[in-house]
């Protein structure tokens, strides 16, 4: 999935969380982040903290790669 904004990033996290059968509450307990933070992130809130967002993506088994366009 190509990530172009906060909304598409959040959708990718939500999709993966659901694939794994995790609830937001489970992820909150496991990560230490609040359910409201996870919800905001999944809903594309633009002010979410980058470090926490990357941590959650990694926790869900997602790798983030930045590559130049056209590669």
C-alpha positions as CSV (number, residue, x, y, z in Angstrom):
1,X,0.0,0.0,0.0
2,X,1.4,3.4,-0.9
3,X,1.3,5.8,2.0
4,X,0.7,9.4,0.8
5,X,-0.7,11.0,3.9
6,X,-1.7,10.5,7.6
7,X,-5.0,9.0,6.5
8,X,-3.5,6.3,4.3
9,X,-0.9,5.5,7.0
10,X,-3.7,5.1,9.6
11,X,-5.7,2.9,7.3
12,X,-2.7,0.6,6.8
13,X,-2.3,0.3,10.5
14,X,-6.0,-0.4,11.1
15,X,-6.1,-3.0,8.3
16,X,-3.0,-4.8,9.7
17,X,-4.3,-4.7,13.3
18,X,-7.6,-6.3,12.2
19,X,-5.7,-8.9,10.1
20,X,-3.9,-9.9,13.3
21,X,-7.2,-10.0,15.2
22,X,-6.1,-7.3,17.7
23,X,-8.4,-4.8,19.3
24,X,-7.3,-1.2,19.9
25,X,-7.5,-2.1,23.7
26,X,-5.2,-5.1,23.3
27,X,-2.7,-3.0,21.3
28,X,-3.0,-0.3,24.0
29,X,-2.2,-2.7,26.8
30,X,0.7,-4.2,24.8
31,X,2.3,-0.9,23.6
32,X,1.5,1.3,26.6
33,X,-0.1,3.9,24.3
34,X,-3.7,5.0,25.0
35,X,-6.6,3.7,23.0
36,X,-7.4,7.3,22.0
37,X,-3.9,7.8,20.6
38,X,-4.3,4.5,18.5
39,X,-7.7,5.6,17.4
40,X,-6.4,9.1,16.4
41,X,-3.6,7.5,14.5
42,X,-5.8,5.1,12.6
43,X,-8.2,8.0,11.8
44,X,-5.4,10.0,10.2
45,X,-4.9,12.6,12.8
46,X,-2.1,14.7,11.4
47,X,-0.5,15.7,14.7
48,X,0.3,12.1,15.8
49,X,3.9,11.6,17.1
50,X,6.1,10.1,14.4
51,X,8.2,8.0,16.7
52,X,5.1,6.4,18.3
53,X,3.5,5.8,14.9
54,X,6.6,4.1,13.6
55,X,6.8,2.0,16.8
56,X,3.2,0.8,16.3
57,X,3.8,0.0,12.7
58,X,6.8,-2.1,13.6
59,X,4.9,-3.7,16.5
60,X,2.2,-4.8,14.0
61,X,4.9,-6.4,11.8
62,X,5.0,-3.6,9.2
63,X,8.3,-2.3,7.8
64,X,8.6,1.3,6.6
65,X,10.7,1.9,3.6
66,X,11.3,5.2,1.9
67,X,12.4,4.9,-1.7
68,X,12.8,7.6,-4.4
69,X,9.9,7.7,-6.9
70,X,10.3,5.7,-10.0
71,X,12.5,3.0,-8.4
